[in-house]
């Protein structure tokens, strides 16, 4: 094959629509890194996220991760071990401080800003393109909303951003060590979620269809793949030993998607999370630029194909966030080069970024709204913050009614985790991860139950309500109004009960 299009030789890249008019360094083939403006943008994001990270309390999943970290294992029913390990580390360094728990998320989001700029640089972008890419990530609702929380939805997209930067850099340099590092990045992503498997399934198919097929002949690619597989073996063994709950978890998530608009709502919600104006528009523009370029077409197909894959399999809209920085970088380079239409160039201007920032405030993307207004009014927060409040009060409600020597059983993995993390009471749960940490001891102790007793109630002679969660509307979250019950007269062993009621 001639050295044209997708199969250029080592170090030779036909940038086509990606070409920038700015001079590139001949010795590197790329423009200098726009260090000052990019690091200023990244620092601003870090400062904002740090300022808000302690403003609200625990998110339900954060309580779960801390609890899971104290049951550290190679795997969990609904995820690999990375987030529980991180939660354990931060909770050990600063026990009970939620702002400290969120430091890794802030640092990772700051790194993502820089990676977006570096991706634009690898695509041929100089200072302006790098700044556009970095600034677009900095005002993305999806990245900002997750940047102040310890969550899988924080780290998974950022690891994808690292992965796509490594692949784009390989296209320019043909340095095979980058493919090995891509395998390492994939290995880390697999410790957060298994979603990156979908990315690679689509990417390999796209490479077979439109090239550059040369990458498939590189031993370094398969060495990187072997590293990712070997790193994931312990988690796979845990899944196999526990009946592959992750597969059932996928079906549970697919069933839950009906509440988020299902297939019809997947792409609109996903695109909206990219940015209220700038991110969504530049993402669509960048996708078009990639699909029209012979060298990068496979990446455009991968971005689009991954979205389709998760949409038809019932994934959540934020699963596609990891491809956004690549699309923003592609758009930014074309805008800088002047090959984009005026409409696209107009979107990437400071008034539009300012408008986007104002929109972030109105949408309560970051926890900046007041915690409460008056005692007789509902909580004044948005959907992003409603479950970051009220957990200590919820646990206090449980402690208030628990008799001496009682154990607590929660129907929800959030409620059982909250009691375990924020109380001295022994807590157990039969939902998701906690369900696999084992049943309560067989000793005849009082049982305080939080939730709907429809499943567990038949195993007890007496079920009576002794309280209710979050009766104060000023500290309400999704657990508000949940009954607290005392269960007495257990008529079956806990092991038998657990086997019957355990669920995802």
PyMOL commands that set and color helices and strands:
alter all, ss='L'
color gray80, all
select helices_A, chain A and resi 5-7+16-18+35-53+60-69+82-93+98-101+103-122+127-138+141-147+152-173+177-190+196-210+213-217+219-241+245-260+262-274+278-292+297-312+317-337+342-347+350-362+391-401+413-422+432-436+457-459+473-475+494-501
alter helices_A, ss='H'
color red, helices_A
select strands_A, chain A and resi 407-410+426-429+447-450+460-468+483-490
alter strands_A, ss='S'
color yellow, strands_A
deselect
rebuild
show_as cartoon
